């Protein structure tokens, strides 16, 4: 999931996406433990998606808008 897609979502959508992503990660961890996980890189991808979502939610709570956006002088 790209950061721009995440930034375009509302806070409610982000919270729902965060919950579903955490649940998916939980299920994938069990599959990995039992040896049934076909693509172990999904674990890393989901962890990064969770971090991106949490970052955007924190930015919104603190009132930071597009911290990576270049400022014109």
PDB file of N, CA, C and O in Angstrom:
ATOM      1  N   UNK A   1       0.839  -1.160   0.000  1.00  0.00           N
ATOM      2  CA  UNK A   1       0.000   0.000   0.000  1.00  0.00           C
ATOM      3  C   UNK A   1       0.899   1.242   0.000  1.00  0.00           C
ATOM      4  O   UNK A   1       1.859   1.324   0.766  1.00  0.00           O
ATOM      5  N   UNK A   2       0.582   2.179  -0.847  1.00  0.00           N
ATOM      6  CA  UNK A   2       1.388   3.378  -0.970  1.00  0.00           C
ATOM      7  C   UNK A   2       0.929   4.435   0.031  1.00  0.00           C
ATOM      8  O   UNK A   2      -0.244   4.494   0.402  1.00  0.00           O
ATOM      9  N   UNK A   3       1.880   5.270   0.461  1.00  0.00           N
ATOM     10  CA  UNK A   3       1.593   6.276   1.468  1.00  0.00           C
ATOM     11  C   UNK A   3       0.580   7.301   0.971  1.00  0.00           C
ATOM     12  O   UNK A   3      -0.222   7.801   1.759  1.00  0.00           O
ATOM     13  N   UNK A   4       0.602   7.622  -0.314  1.00  0.00           N
ATOM     14  CA  UNK A   4      -0.368   8.583  -0.853  1.00  0.00           C
ATOM     15  C   UNK A   4      -1.785   8.030  -0.794  1.00  0.00           C
ATOM     16  O   UNK A   4      -2.734   8.777  -0.557  1.00  0.00           O
ATOM     17  N   UNK A   5      -1.934   6.738  -1.005  1.00  0.00           N
ATOM     18  CA  UNK A   5      -3.250   6.109  -0.883  1.00  0.00           C
ATOM     19  C   UNK A   5      -3.740   6.184   0.561  1.00  0.00           C
ATOM     20  O   UNK A   5      -4.922   6.413   0.817  1.00  0.00           O
ATOM     21  N   UNK A   6      -2.827   5.990   1.486  1.00  0.00           N
ATOM     22  CA  UNK A   6      -3.179   6.037   2.902  1.00  0.00           C
ATOM     23  C   UNK A   6      -3.573   7.453   3.304  1.00  0.00           C
ATOM     24  O   UNK A   6      -4.543   7.643   4.037  1.00  0.00           O
ATOM     25  N   UNK A   7      -2.827   8.446   2.829  1.00  0.00           N
ATOM     26  CA  UNK A   7      -3.118   9.837   3.179  1.00  0.00           C
ATOM     27  C   UNK A   7      -4.465  10.293   2.624  1.00  0.00           C
ATOM     28  O   UNK A   7      -5.088  11.188   3.194  1.00  0.00           O
ATOM     29  N   UNK A   8      -4.927   9.697   1.527  1.00  0.00           N
ATOM     30  CA  UNK A   8      -6.198  10.078   0.926  1.00  0.00           C
ATOM     31  C   UNK A   8      -7.397   9.468   1.635  1.00  0.00           C
ATOM     32  O   UNK A   8      -8.534   9.847   1.354  1.00  0.00           O
ATOM     33  N   UNK A   9      -7.166   8.527   2.549  1.00  0.00           N
ATOM     34  CA  UNK A   9      -8.253   7.882   3.282  1.00  0.00           C
ATOM     35  C   UNK A   9      -8.648   8.748   4.484  1.00  0.00           C
ATOM     36  O   UNK A   9      -7.836   9.514   5.002  1.00  0.00           O
ATOM     37  N   UNK A  10      -9.893   8.616   4.916  1.00  0.00           N
ATOM     38  CA  UNK A  10     -10.335   9.322   6.111  1.00  0.00           C
ATOM     39  C   UNK A  10      -9.815   8.600   7.351  1.00  0.00           C
ATOM     40  O   UNK A  10      -9.349   7.464   7.272  1.00  0.00           O
ATOM     41  N   UNK A  11      -9.901   9.272   8.489  1.00  0.00           N
ATOM     42  CA  UNK A  11      -9.411   8.678   9.734  1.00  0.00           C
ATOM     43  C   UNK A  11     -10.195   7.434  10.103  1.00  0.00           C
ATOM     44  O   UNK A  11      -9.622   6.465  10.601  1.00  0.00           O
ATOM     45  N   UNK A  12     -11.506   7.448   9.864  1.00  0.00           N
ATOM     46  CA  UNK A  12     -12.318   6.267  10.155  1.00  0.00           C
ATOM     47  C   UNK A  12     -11.932   5.096   9.269  1.00  0.00           C
ATOM     48  O   UNK A  12     -11.856   3.956   9.729  1.00  0.00           O
ATOM     49  N   UNK A  13     -11.689   5.379   8.000  1.00  0.00           N
ATOM     50  CA  UNK A  13     -11.254   4.322   7.077  1.00  0.00           C
ATOM     51  C   UNK A  13      -9.899   3.767   7.501  1.00  0.00           C
ATOM     52  O   UNK A  13      -9.660   2.562   7.412  1.00  0.00           O
ATOM     53  N   UNK A  14      -9.005   4.655   7.964  1.00  0.00           N
ATOM     54  CA  UNK A  14      -7.683   4.211   8.400  1.00  0.00           C
ATOM     55  C   UNK A  14      -7.774   3.315   9.625  1.00  0.00           C
ATOM     56  O   UNK A  14      -7.061   2.317   9.723  1.00  0.00           O
ATOM     57  N   UNK A  15      -8.648   3.668  10.557  1.00  0.00           N
ATOM     58  CA  UNK A  15      -8.800   2.845  11.756  1.00  0.00           C
ATOM     59  C   UNK A  15      -9.357   1.472  11.406  1.00  0.00           C
ATOM     60  O   UNK A  15      -8.943   0.465  11.981  1.00  0.00           O
ATOM     61  N   UNK A  16     -10.293   1.429  10.466  1.00  0.00           N
ATOM     62  CA  UNK A  16     -10.845   0.146  10.029  1.00  0.00           C
ATOM     63  C   UNK A  16      -9.776  -0.672   9.296  1.00  0.00           C
ATOM     64  O   UNK A  16      -9.665  -1.881   9.504  1.00  0.00           O
ATOM     65  N   UNK A  17      -9.001  -0.018   8.449  1.00  0.00           N
ATOM     66  CA  UNK A  17      -7.931  -0.691   7.701  1.00  0.00           C
ATOM     67  C   UNK A  17      -6.865  -1.212   8.661  1.00  0.00           C
ATOM     68  O   UNK A  17      -6.323  -2.300   8.464  1.00  0.00           O
ATOM     69  N   UNK A  18      -6.565  -0.432   9.701  1.00  0.00           N
ATOM     70  CA  UNK A  18      -5.583  -0.848  10.700  1.00  0.00           C
ATOM     71  C   UNK A  18      -6.046  -2.109  11.417  1.00  0.00           C
ATOM     72  O   UNK A  18      -5.264  -3.039  11.613  1.00  0.00           O
ATOM     73  N   UNK A  19      -7.296  -2.142  11.801  1.00  0.00           N
ATOM     74  CA  UNK A  19      -7.832  -3.316  12.492  1.00  0.00           C
ATOM     75  C   UNK A  19      -7.808  -4.551  11.588  1.00  0.00           C
ATOM     76  O   UNK A  19      -7.436  -5.638  12.030  1.00  0.00           O
ATOM     77  N   UNK A  20      -8.202  -4.384  10.333  1.00  0.00           N
ATOM     78  CA  UNK A  20      -8.213  -5.537   9.428  1.00  0.00           C
ATOM     79  C   UNK A  20      -6.795  -6.008   9.102  1.00  0.00           C
ATOM     80  O   UNK A  20      -6.558  -7.207   8.955  1.00  0.00           O
ATOM     81  N   UNK A  21      -5.862  -5.077   8.989  1.00  0.00           N
ATOM     82  CA  UNK A  21      -4.474  -5.441   8.698  1.00  0.00           C
ATOM     83  C   UNK A  21      -3.846  -6.177   9.873  1.00  0.00           C
ATOM     84  O   UNK A  21      -3.099  -7.137   9.686  1.00  0.00           O
ATOM     85  N   UNK A  22      -4.156  -5.718  11.093  1.00  0.00           N
ATOM     86  CA  UNK A  22      -3.649  -6.411  12.277  1.00  0.00           C
ATOM     87  C   UNK A  22      -4.208  -7.822  12.363  1.00  0.00           C
ATOM     88  O   UNK A  22      -3.484  -8.754  12.711  1.00  0.00           O
ATOM     89  N   UNK A  23      -5.480  -7.988  12.052  1.00  0.00           N
ATOM     90  CA  UNK A  23      -6.093  -9.317  12.076  1.00  0.00           C
ATOM     91  C   UNK A  23      -5.457 -10.222  11.022  1.00  0.00           C
ATOM     92  O   UNK A  23      -5.205 -11.399  11.277  1.00  0.00           O
ATOM     93  N   UNK A  24      -5.205  -9.672   9.851  1.00  0.00           N
ATOM     94  CA  UNK A  24      -4.572 -10.450   8.784  1.00  0.00           C
ATOM     95  C   UNK A  24      -3.159 -10.864   9.178  1.00  0.00           C
ATOM     96  O   UNK A  24      -2.741 -11.992   8.916  1.00  0.00           O
ATOM     97  N   UNK A  25      -2.424  -9.946   9.809  1.00  0.00           N
ATOM     98  CA  UNK A  25      -1.073 -10.260  10.270  1.00  0.00           C
ATOM     99  C   UNK A  25      -1.108 -11.363  11.319  1.00  0.00           C
ATOM    100  O   UNK A  25      -0.258 -12.254  11.309  1.00  0.00           O
ATOM    101  N   UNK A  26      -2.069 -11.313  12.212  1.00  0.00           N
ATOM    102  CA  UNK A  26      -2.236 -12.337  13.239  1.00  0.00           C
ATOM    103  C   UNK A  26      -2.438 -13.711  12.597  1.00  0.00           C
ATOM    104  O   UNK A  26      -1.817 -14.692  13.006  1.00  0.00           O
ATOM    105  N   UNK A  27      -3.306 -13.771  11.595  1.00  0.00           N
ATOM    106  CA  UNK A  27      -3.566 -15.039  10.909  1.00  0.00           C
ATOM    107  C   UNK A  27      -2.344 -15.539  10.152  1.00  0.00           C
ATOM    108  O   UNK A  27      -2.065 -16.738  10.136  1.00  0.00           O
ATOM    109  N   UNK A  28      -1.615 -14.617   9.525  1.00  0.00           N
ATOM    110  CA  UNK A  28      -0.418 -15.019   8.788  1.00  0.00           C
ATOM    111  C   UNK A  28       0.672 -15.534   9.719  1.00  0.00           C
ATOM    112  O   UNK A  28       1.437 -16.422   9.342  1.00  0.00           O
ATOM    113  N   UNK A  29       0.751 -14.994  10.923  1.00  0.00           N
ATOM    114  CA  UNK A  29       1.738 -15.488  11.888  1.00  0.00           C
ATOM    115  C   UNK A  29       1.459 -16.943  12.252  1.00  0.00           C
ATOM    116  O   UNK A  29       2.390 -17.736  12.395  1.00  0.00           O
ATOM    117  N   UNK A  30       0.185 -17.299  12.402  1.00  0.00           N
ATOM    118  CA  UNK A  30      -0.159 -18.689  12.684  1.00  0.00           C
ATOM    119  C   UNK A  30       0.173 -19.584  11.495  1.00  0.00           C
ATOM    120  O   UNK A  30       0.684 -20.691  11.666  1.00  0.00           O
ATOM    121  N   UNK A  31      -0.115 -19.104  10.303  1.00  0.00           N
ATOM    122  CA  UNK A  31       0.223 -19.893   9.110  1.00  0.00           C
ATOM    123  C   UNK A  31       1.724 -20.090   9.022  1.00  0.00           C
ATOM    124  O   UNK A  31       2.189 -21.169   8.653  1.00  0.00           O
ATOM    125  N   UNK A  32       2.481 -19.065   9.357  1.00  0.00           N
ATOM    126  CA  UNK A  32       3.939 -19.159   9.307  1.00  0.00           C
ATOM    127  C   UNK A  32       4.453 -20.161  10.355  1.00  0.00           C
ATOM    128  O   UNK A  32       5.373 -20.934  10.088  1.00  0.00           O
ATOM    129  N   UNK A  33       3.855 -20.135  11.525  1.00  0.00           N
ATOM    130  CA  UNK A  33       4.282 -21.039  12.598  1.00  0.00           C
ATOM    131  C   UNK A  33       4.000 -22.497  12.254  1.00  0.00           C
ATOM    132  O   UNK A  33       4.757 -23.386  12.645  1.00  0.00           O
ATOM    133  N   UNK A  34       2.916 -22.744  11.526  1.00  0.00           N
ATOM    134  CA  UNK A  34       2.587 -24.121  11.169  1.00  0.00           C
ATOM    135  C   UNK A  34       3.220 -24.558   9.855  1.00  0.00           C
ATOM    136  O   UNK A  34       3.114 -25.719   9.459  1.00  0.00           O
ATOM    137  N   UNK A  35       3.879 -23.619   9.183  1.00  0.00           N
ATOM    138  CA  UNK A  35       4.558 -23.955   7.934  1.00  0.00           C
ATOM    139  C   UNK A  35       3.658 -23.914   6.716  1.00  0.00           C
ATOM    140  O   UNK A  35       4.021 -24.451   5.669  1.00  0.00           O
ATOM    141  N   UNK A  36       2.496 -23.293   6.821  1.00  0.00           N
ATOM    142  CA  UNK A  36       1.561 -23.234   5.702  1.00  0.00           C
ATOM    143  C   UNK A  36       1.607 -21.915   4.933  1.00  0.00           C
ATOM    144  O   UNK A  36       0.824 -21.716   4.005  1.00  0.00           O
ATOM    145  N   UNK A  37       2.506 -21.021   5.304  1.00  0.00           N
ATOM    146  CA  UNK A  37       2.572 -19.712   4.658  1.00  0.00           C
ATOM    147  C   UNK A  37       3.354 -19.819   3.358  1.00  0.00           C
ATOM    148  O   UNK A  37       4.525 -20.200   3.355  1.00  0.00           O
ATOM    149  N   UNK A  38       2.697 -19.481   2.253  1.00  0.00           N
ATOM    150  CA  UNK A  38       3.328 -19.607   0.938  1.00  0.00           C
ATOM    151  C   UNK A  38       4.331 -18.472   0.680  1.00  0.00           C
ATOM    152  O   UNK A  38       5.377 -18.700   0.073  1.00  0.00           O
ATOM    153  N   UNK A  39       4.017 -17.257   1.135  1.00  0.00           N
ATOM    154  CA  UNK A  39       4.883 -16.112   0.868  1.00  0.00           C
ATOM    155  C   UNK A  39       5.211 -15.404   2.184  1.00  0.00           C
ATOM    156  O   UNK A  39       4.418 -14.588   2.653  1.00  0.00           O
ATOM    157  N   UNK A  40       6.365 -15.704   2.786  1.00  0.00           N
ATOM    158  CA  UNK A  40       6.716 -15.100   4.068  1.00  0.00           C
ATOM    159  C   UNK A  40       6.971 -13.594   4.000  1.00  0.00           C
ATOM    160  O   UNK A  40       6.987 -12.925   5.034  1.00  0.00           O
ATOM    161  N   UNK A  41       7.169 -13.059   2.809  1.00  0.00           N
ATOM    162  CA  UNK A  41       7.385 -11.620   2.669  1.00  0.00           C
ATOM    163  C   UNK A  41       6.111 -10.826   2.961  1.00  0.00           C
ATOM    164  O   UNK A  41       6.171  -9.615   3.173  1.00  0.00           O
ATOM    165  N   UNK A  42       4.968 -11.498   2.973  1.00  0.00           N
ATOM    166  CA  UNK A  42       3.722 -10.822   3.328  1.00  0.00           C
ATOM    167  C   UNK A  42       3.763 -10.295   4.757  1.00  0.00           C
ATOM    168  O   UNK A  42       3.162  -9.264   5.057  1.00  0.00           O
ATOM    169  N   UNK A  43       4.463 -10.990   5.631  1.00  0.00           N
ATOM    170  CA  UNK A  43       4.574 -10.541   7.012  1.00  0.00           C
ATOM    171  C   UNK A  43       5.246  -9.174   7.084  1.00  0.00           C
ATOM    172  O   UNK A  43       4.765  -8.278   7.777  1.00  0.00           O
ATOM    173  N   UNK A  44       6.350  -9.017   6.370  1.00  0.00           N
ATOM    174  CA  UNK A  44       7.054  -7.734   6.359  1.00  0.00           C
ATOM    175  C   UNK A  44       6.211  -6.643   5.731  1.00  0.00           C
ATOM    176  O   UNK A  44       6.181  -5.514   6.220  1.00  0.00           O
ATOM    177  N   UNK A  45       5.535  -6.972   4.662  1.00  0.00           N
ATOM    178  CA  UNK A  45       4.704  -6.008   3.966  1.00  0.00           C
ATOM    179  C   UNK A  45       3.575  -5.502   4.864  1.00  0.00           C
ATOM    180  O   UNK A  45       3.301  -4.302   4.901  1.00  0.00           O
ATOM    181  N   UNK A  46       2.926  -6.407   5.582  1.00  0.00           N
ATOM    182  CA  UNK A  46       1.838  -6.009   6.466  1.00  0.00           C
ATOM    183  C   UNK A  46       2.337  -5.177   7.637  1.00  0.00           C
ATOM    184  O   UNK A  46       1.679  -4.222   8.051  1.00  0.00           O
ATOM    185  N   UNK A  47       3.495  -5.538   8.170  1.00  0.00           N
ATOM    186  CA  UNK A  47       4.059  -4.745   9.269  1.00  0.00           C
ATOM    187  C   UNK A  47       4.363  -3.319   8.820  1.00  0.00           C
ATOM    188  O   UNK A  47       4.136  -2.365   9.564  1.00  0.00           O
ATOM    189  N   UNK A  48       4.872  -3.182   7.611  1.00  0.00           N
ATOM    190  CA  UNK A  48       5.163  -1.847   7.082  1.00  0.00           C
ATOM    191  C   UNK A  48       3.880  -1.068   6.822  1.00  0.00           C
ATOM    192  O   UNK A  48       3.829   0.139   7.056  1.00  0.00           O
ATOM    193  N   UNK A  49       2.847  -1.750   6.342  1.00  0.00           N
ATOM    194  CA  UNK A  49       1.559  -1.082   6.120  1.00  0.00           C
ATOM    195  C   UNK A  49       0.976  -0.587   7.446  1.00  0.00           C
ATOM    196  O   UNK A  49       0.423   0.510   7.509  1.00  0.00           O
ATOM    197  N   UNK A  50       1.098  -1.383   8.488  1.00  0.00           N
ATOM    198  CA  UNK A  50       0.609  -0.981   9.809  1.00  0.00           C
ATOM    199  C   UNK A  50       1.368   0.259  10.284  1.00  0.00           C
ATOM    200  O   UNK A  50       0.771   1.190  10.824  1.00  0.00           O
ATOM    201  N   UNK A  51       2.666   0.266  10.083  1.00  0.00           N
ATOM    202  CA  UNK A  51       3.476   1.414  10.494  1.00  0.00           C
ATOM    203  C   UNK A  51       3.084   2.672   9.717  1.00  0.00           C
ATOM    204  O   UNK A  51       3.018   3.758  10.292  1.00  0.00           O
ATOM    205  N   UNK A  52       2.826   2.534   8.426  1.00  0.00           N
ATOM    206  CA  UNK A  52       2.421   3.681   7.619  1.00  0.00           C
ATOM    207  C   UNK A  52       1.086   4.242   8.089  1.00  0.00           C
ATOM    208  O   UNK A  52       0.917   5.456   8.197  1.00  0.00           O
ATOM    209  N   UNK A  53       0.144   3.355   8.364  1.00  0.00           N
ATOM    210  CA  UNK A  53      -1.180   3.791   8.820  1.00  0.00           C
ATOM    211  C   UNK A  53      -1.067   4.506  10.162  1.00  0.00           C
ATOM    212  O   UNK A  53      -1.669   5.560  10.362  1.00  0.00           O
ATOM    213  N   UNK A  54      -0.292   3.929  11.079  1.00  0.00           N
ATOM    214  CA  UNK A  54      -0.122   4.554  12.382  1.00  0.00           C
ATOM    215  C   UNK A  54       0.568   5.914  12.261  1.00  0.00           C
ATOM    216  O   UNK A  54       0.235   6.843  12.996  1.00  0.00           O
ATOM    217  N   UNK A  55       1.514   6.033  11.351  1.00  0.00           N
ATOM    218  CA  UNK A  55       2.206   7.299  11.145  1.00  0.00           C
ATOM    219  C   UNK A  55       1.246   8.378  10.677  1.00  0.00           C
ATOM    220  O   UNK A  55       1.277   9.498  11.188  1.00  0.00           O
ATOM    221  N   UNK A  56       0.397   8.057   9.716  1.00  0.00           N
ATOM    222  CA  UNK A  56      -0.557   9.032   9.188  1.00  0.00           C
ATOM    223  C   UNK A  56      -1.570   9.414  10.268  1.00  0.00           C
ATOM    224  O   UNK A  56      -1.923  10.588  10.388  1.00  0.00           O
ATOM    225  N   UNK A  57      -2.042   8.449  11.052  1.00  0.00           N
ATOM    226  CA  UNK A  57      -2.976   8.757  12.129  1.00  0.00           C
ATOM    227  C   UNK A  57      -2.334   9.679  13.173  1.00  0.00           C
ATOM    228  O   UNK A  57      -2.982  10.602  13.666  1.00  0.00           O
ATOM    229  N   UNK A  58      -1.075   9.431  13.505  1.00  0.00           N
ATOM    230  CA  UNK A  58      -0.370  10.274  14.466  1.00  0.00           C
ATOM    231  C   UNK A  58      -0.161  11.674  13.910  1.00  0.00           C
ATOM    232  O   UNK A  58      -0.310  12.657  14.636  1.00  0.00           O
ATOM    233  N   UNK A  59       0.182  11.775  12.632  1.00  0.00           N
ATOM    234  CA  UNK A  59       0.338  13.084  12.008  1.00  0.00           C
ATOM    235  C   UNK A  59      -0.954  13.882  12.096  1.00  0.00           C
ATOM    236  O   UNK A  59      -0.931  15.083  12.366  1.00  0.00           O
ATOM    237  N   UNK A  60      -2.066  13.222  11.871  1.00  0.00           N
ATOM    238  CA  UNK A  60      -3.354  13.909  11.928  1.00  0.00           C
ATOM    239  C   UNK A  60      -3.689  14.344  13.346  1.00  0.00           C
ATOM    240  O   UNK A  60      -4.253  15.420  13.545  1.00  0.00           O
ATOM    241  N   UNK A  61      -3.348  13.520  14.333  1.00  0.00           N
ATOM    242  CA  UNK A  61      -3.599  13.891  15.724  1.00  0.00           C
ATOM    243  C   UNK A  61      -2.770  15.099  16.132  1.00  0.00           C
ATOM    244  O   UNK A  61      -3.238  15.952  16.887  1.00  0.00           O
ATOM    245  N   UNK A  62      -1.550  15.174  15.639  1.00  0.00           N
ATOM    246  CA  UNK A  62      -0.658  16.273  15.990  1.00  0.00           C
ATOM    247  C   UNK A  62      -0.858  17.499  15.104  1.00  0.00           C
ATOM    248  O   UNK A  62      -0.294  18.559  15.374  1.00  0.00           O
ATOM    249  N   UNK A  63      -1.650  17.358  14.060  1.00  0.00           N
ATOM    250  CA  UNK A  63      -1.914  18.481  13.170  1.00  0.00           C
ATOM    251  C   UNK A  63      -0.824  18.719  12.144  1.00  0.00           C
ATOM    252  O   UNK A  63      -0.703  19.821  11.608  1.00  0.00           O
ATOM    253  N   UNK A  64      -0.043  17.714  11.871  1.00  0.00           N
ATOM    254  CA  UNK A  64       1.019  17.821  10.870  1.00  0.00           C
ATOM    255  C   UNK A  64       0.439  17.461   9.518  1.00  0.00           C
ATOM    256  O   UNK A  64      -0.196  16.417   9.368  1.00  0.00           O
ATOM    257  N   UNK A  65       0.655  18.327   8.526  1.00  0.00           N
ATOM    258  CA  UNK A  65       0.146  18.044   7.186  1.00  0.00           C
ATOM    259  C   UNK A  65       1.306  17.785   6.245  1.00  0.00           C
ATOM    260  O   UNK A  65       2.177  18.637   6.068  1.00  0.00           O
ATOM    261  N   UNK A  66       1.314  16.620   5.650  1.00  0.00           N
ATOM    262  CA  UNK A  66       2.311  16.230   4.651  1.00  0.00           C
ATOM    263  C   UNK A  66       3.718  16.683   5.038  1.00  0.00           C
ATOM    264  O   UNK A  66       4.270  17.610   4.446  1.00  0.00           O
ATOM    265  N   UNK A  67       4.273  16.029   6.017  1.00  0.00           N
ATOM    266  CA  UNK A  67       5.605  16.364   6.518  1.00  0.00           C
ATOM    267  C   UNK A  67       6.661  16.235   5.423  1.00  0.00           C
ATOM    268  O   UNK A  67       7.698  16.896   5.488  1.00  0.00           O
ATOM    269  N   UNK A  68       6.418  15.410   4.435  1.00  0.00           N
ATOM    270  CA  UNK A  68       7.398  15.197   3.368  1.00  0.00           C
ATOM    271  C   UNK A  68       7.220  16.159   2.213  1.00  0.00           C
ATOM    272  O   UNK A  68       8.012  16.139   1.271  1.00  0.00           O
ATOM    273  N   UNK A  69       6.205  16.994   2.262  1.00  0.00           N
ATOM    274  CA  UNK A  69       5.931  17.920   1.182  1.00  0.00           C
ATOM    275  C   UNK A  69       6.998  19.011   1.171  1.00  0.00           C
ATOM    276  O   UNK A  69       7.330  19.564   2.219  1.00  0.00           O
ATOM    277  N   UNK A  70       7.529  19.319   0.007  1.00  0.00           N
ATOM    278  CA  UNK A  70       8.568  20.331  -0.098  1.00  0.00           C
ATOM    279  C   UNK A  70       7.970  21.718   0.104  1.00  0.00           C
ATOM    280  O   UNK A  70       6.896  22.029  -0.412  1.00  0.00           O
ATOM    281  N   UNK A  71       8.681  22.543   0.862  1.00  0.00           N
ATOM    282  CA  UNK A  71       8.242  23.906   1.132  1.00  0.00           C
ATOM    283  C   UNK A  71       8.936  24.822   0.142  1.00  0.00           C
ATOM    284  O   UNK A  71      10.159  24.799   0.012  1.00  0.00           O
ATOM    285  N   UNK A  72       8.143  25.634  -0.560  1.00  0.00           N
ATOM    286  CA  UNK A  72       8.727  26.567  -1.518  1.00  0.00           C
ATOM    287  C   UNK A  72       9.137  27.833  -0.789  1.00  0.00           C
ATOM    288  O   UNK A  72       8.385  28.373   0.023  1.00  0.00           O
ATOM    289  N   UNK A  73      10.342  28.298  -1.091  1.00  0.00           N
ATOM    290  CA  UNK A  73      10.870  29.505  -0.417  1.00  0.00           C
ATOM    291  C   UNK A  73      10.503  30.766  -1.137  1.00  0.00           C
ATOM    292  O   UNK A  73      10.870  31.856  -0.699  1.00  0.00           O
TER     293      UNK A  73
END
